[in-house]
Amino acid sequence: MNMHEWFSTEQIMKWIQHYESFGLLPAFFLPLLEAFLPFLPLFAFILANVNAFGLWLGFFISWSGAVAGSFLVFALMRQFGREKFLSFLQRNKQVSQMMDWVDRHGFAPVFLLLCFPFTPSAVVNIVAGLSHISFMQYLFAVIAGKAVMIFTISYVGYDVASLIHKPGRTALIAVIMLVLWAGGKQLEKRLKK
């Protein structure tokens, strides 16, 4: 199978139908797992979910899995982050600075960071867990921030076939993703200051 056949509309639709046949559990657990293993492609999981289950159900499954995973990482860091075997995290200068920043500003920065698809949310979850932000503030920030981020990706990638057949839509999506990436980088620069 050559490269063109590998990424043809028919092949992509076969993958989506095969993915759909596994049911809702993998669709929920893959975004949850990404919170623990940030090298996994959350973007791809969201696209697969919305194309397999429809825009709204795919969004809801992706969002609920990502929120559950983020909150689990946060809760584990809150519970065990100050233990001796994880104390190296707090000694890291950048982590310590981010913890102080989250402690001072609370909900807003966590929410903003989680709105951007290219923010390393695992770092945000860990830092928030080590900080003194309340469970409720963090939960609301994750629910709202992940909703914005995941719905943006869901809406943009809802119809994979149209990405191939409508180059104008593909270009628009590329521009949106570039703007989100640039916005995330600007926010990251401000955070470093």
Residue pairs with C-beta under 8 A, 6 or more apart in sequence:
5 11
8 164
9 160
9 161
9 164
9 165
12 160
12 161
12 164
13 160
13 161
15 48
16 48
16 51
16 52
16 160
17 52
19 26
19 27
19 48
19 52
20 52
20 53
24 53
24 61
27 45
27 48
27 49
27 52
27 53
27 58
27 61
27 62
27 65
28 61
28 64
28 65
28 68
29 65
30 40
30 45
30 65
31 42
31 45
31 46
31 49
31 61
31 62
31 63
31 65
31 66
31 69
32 65
32 66
32 68
32 69
32 72
33 40
33 69
34 40
34 41
34 42
34 45
34 66
34 69
35 66
35 68
35 69
35 70
35 72
35 73
35 121
35 122
35 125
36 69
36 72
36 73
36 122
38 120
38 121
38 122
38 123
42 66
42 117
43 117
43 153
43 157
45 62
46 58
46 59
46 62
46 150
46 153
46 154
46 157
47 153
47 157
47 160
49 58
49 59
49 61
49 62
49 154
50 58
50 59
50 62
50 154
50 157
50 158
51 58
51 157
51 158
51 159
51 160
52 58
53 61
55 154
55 155
55 158
58 154
58 158
59 150
59 151
59 154
62 150
62 154
63 146
63 147
63 150
63 151
66 121
66 146
66 150
67 142
67 143
67 146
70 114
70 121
70 125
70 142
70 146
71 138
71 139
71 142
73 122
73 125
73 126
73 129
74 125
74 128
74 129
74 138
74 142
75 129
75 135
76 129
77 86
77 125
77 126
77 128
77 129
77 130
78 129
78 130
78 135
80 86
81 89
81 90
81 126
81 129
81 130
82 90
82 130
89 95
89 126
89 130
90 96
90 99
90 130
95 126
95 127
95 130
98 123
98 127
98 131
98 191
99 127
99 130
99 131
100 131
101 109
101 191
102 109
102 110
102 127
102 128
102 131
102 133
103 131
103 132
103 133
106 133
106 137
107 133
107 137
107 140
107 141
109 191
110 124
110 128
110 133
110 137
110 138
110 141
110 142
110 145
111 140
111 141
111 144
111 145
112 145
112 187
113 119
113 121
113 124
113 145
113 187
113 191
114 121
114 124
114 141
114 142
114 144
114 145
114 146
114 148
114 149
115 145
115 148
115 149
116 149
116 180
116 181
116 183
116 184
116 187
117 149
117 152
117 153
117 177
117 180
117 181
117 184
118 180
118 181
118 184
118 185
119 184
119 187
119 188
128 138
128 141
152 176
152 180
156 173
156 176
156 177
157 163
157 173
162 169
163 169
163 170
163 173
164 170
